Amino acid sequence: MKDLFTTGEAAEICRVSQQTIIRCFDSGRLRGFRVPGSKFRRIPRQNLIKFMRDNNIPLDNLDSGKKKVLVVDDDAEIVELISDILSRDGRFDIRTASSGYEAGMATQQFRPDLILLDYMLPDVNGNVVCQTIRSNPEFENTRIIIVSGVIKQEEIDQLLRSGAESFIRKPFTIAELTEKVDAALQFA
């Protein structure tokens, strides 16, 4: 478990810009120290927790250090397959949803870094979900990958314009899934 954070790491954990963290640090709202002989700032874990609590920022990101992935599909086998692949990887905290409504609730509560989203859900399509997420500034850093077996190229293009980062066609390989996830989360 990490005990000392850079301003960049604190920004990622709090889901705000690094400049916001620097301003809070410089104004004294976020306590820490400067590295002797440099301009670099460091924030002890207990100070970051206090700052997050004082500002009603969920502590979820601080605890696991894993990237959060929400898998949204109404096909239970696909959900199980993707969840299993990502769980074995070890870098991800995974939640699942089987409808657009559940996805919306899970996004609000879980605050995923990445959503793997089936294009055709029982209650809504991927375009609507992408547009809804992209219209909320709280989720500007949430990445979306559309997963679908039945879709035309013009629909894929529309999804990318609506805010999806990428598209995976069903059936997919494990290598293809992990490559797209790594690219979306900038692991690669």
Buried (B, 14 or more C-beta within 10 A) or exposed (E): EEEEBBBEBBBBBBBBEBEBBBBBBEEEEBBBEEEEEEEEBBBBEEBBEEBBEEEEBBEBBBEEEBBBBBBBBBEEEBBEBBBEBBEEBEBBBBBBBBBBEBBBEBBEEBBBBBBBBBBEBEEBBBBEBBEBBBEEEEBEEBBBBBBBBEBEEEBBEBBBEBBBBBBBEBEBEEEEBBBBBEBBBEEE
